[in-house]
């Protein structure tokens, strides 16, 4: 997962360690996204918590990334091995859905500006 978010999505990895109980890069990672932090942590350290996740997860969310140049970002992700499951456009903008290595659904989209 770390490699996917760091190398494929090219999110900037934060330098701050999580603390003594987790190993950065193995059990925990933080990304800095222009003032927003995204953290990934391994549920393998918490089997009880992992067991509570329903499969399929009806309470799951889609992580969306707003992009300025949809075509460039989609093309760059495809070159790095991302397979898009669905893409299209609506009255609000263009979008494309894909999954991370653990099956979580992600989306890129470019919102149309009202002129």
C-alpha positions as CSV (number, residue, x, y, z in Angstrom):
1,X,0.0,0.0,0.0
2,X,2.8,2.4,0.8
3,X,4.4,1.9,-2.6
4,X,1.1,2.4,-4.3
5,X,0.3,5.7,-2.6
6,X,3.9,7.0,-2.7
7,X,5.1,5.7,-6.1
8,X,2.0,5.3,-8.2
9,X,-0.2,8.1,-6.9
10,X,3.0,10.1,-6.1
11,X,1.6,11.5,-2.9
12,X,4.3,13.3,-0.8
13,X,5.3,11.2,2.2
14,X,5.6,13.1,5.5
15,X,8.8,12.8,7.5
16,X,7.1,12.7,10.9
17,X,7.3,9.3,12.6
18,X,4.1,8.0,14.2
19,X,5.6,7.2,17.6
20,X,7.3,4.2,19.2
21,X,4.5,1.7,18.7
22,X,4.4,1.6,14.9
23,X,7.1,1.3,12.3
24,X,7.0,4.0,9.6
25,X,6.8,2.6,6.1
26,X,5.8,-0.8,7.4
27,X,2.8,-0.3,9.6
28,X,2.1,3.4,9.2
29,X,2.5,6.2,6.7
30,X,1.5,9.8,6.5
31,X,1.2,11.9,3.4
32,X,1.0,15.7,3.3
33,X,-1.5,17.0,0.7
34,X,-1.4,20.8,0.6
35,X,-2.5,21.2,4.2
36,X,-4.5,17.9,4.4
37,X,-2.9,14.8,5.9
38,X,-3.8,11.3,4.8
39,X,-2.6,8.5,7.0
40,X,-2.5,4.7,6.3
41,X,-2.0,2.3,9.1
42,X,-1.9,-1.5,9.2
43,X,-5.0,-3.2,10.7
44,X,-2.8,-6.3,11.2
45,X,-1.7,-4.7,14.5
46,X,-5.3,-4.6,15.5
47,X,-7.1,-7.9,14.6
48,X,-10.2,-7.1,16.5
49,X,-10.7,-3.8,14.6
50,X,-10.0,-5.6,11.3
51,X,-12.6,-8.3,12.1
52,X,-15.2,-5.6,12.5
53,X,-15.0,-4.5,8.9
54,X,-17.9,-5.9,6.9
55,X,-17.1,-7.6,3.6
56,X,-18.4,-6.2,1.3
57,X,-18.1,-3.0,3.3
58,X,-21.4,-1.2,3.1
59,X,-19.9,1.6,5.2
60,X,-17.0,2.2,2.8
61,X,-16.2,5.5,1.4
62,X,-14.5,6.6,-1.9
63,X,-11.4,8.7,-1.5
64,X,-11.6,11.4,-4.2
65,X,-8.7,13.5,-5.5
66,X,-9.6,16.8,-7.2
67,X,-7.3,17.4,-10.1
68,X,-6.6,20.5,-12.2
69,X,-5.8,18.6,-15.5
70,X,-7.9,15.4,-15.7
71,X,-6.4,14.1,-18.9
72,X,-2.8,14.5,-17.7
73,X,-3.4,12.9,-14.4
74,X,-5.4,10.0,-15.9
75,X,-2.6,9.4,-18.5
76,X,0.2,9.6,-15.8
77,X,-1.6,7.1,-13.6
78,X,-2.2,4.7,-16.5
79,X,1.5,4.8,-17.3
80,X,2.2,3.8,-13.7
81,X,-0.1,0.8,-13.9
82,X,-3.5,2.1,-12.7
83,X,-6.5,0.4,-14.4
84,X,-9.6,2.6,-14.5
85,X,-12.9,0.8,-13.9
86,X,-15.2,3.5,-14.8
87,X,-14.9,7.0,-16.2
88,X,-17.1,9.6,-17.6
89,X,-18.5,13.1,-17.4
90,X,-21.5,14.7,-15.8
91,X,-22.7,18.2,-15.6
92,X,-20.4,18.9,-12.7
93,X,-17.2,17.5,-14.3
94,X,-15.1,14.5,-15.4
95,X,-14.3,11.5,-13.3
96,X,-12.5,8.2,-13.3
97,X,-12.6,5.4,-10.7
98,X,-9.8,2.9,-9.8
99,X,-8.7,0.8,-6.9
100,X,-5.7,0.6,-4.7
101,X,-4.0,-2.8,-4.1
102,X,-6.3,-3.7,-1.3
103,X,-9.5,-3.0,-3.3
104,X,-10.4,0.4,-1.9
105,X,-12.1,2.6,-4.4
106,X,-10.5,5.9,-5.4
107,X,-11.5,8.6,-7.8
108,X,-9.9,11.5,-9.6
109,X,-12.1,14.2,-10.9
110,X,-11.9,17.6,-12.4
111,X,-14.8,19.9,-11.6
112,X,-16.1,22.2,-14.3
113,X,-15.9,25.8,-13.4
114,X,-19.0,27.9,-13.7
115,X,-18.5,30.7,-16.2
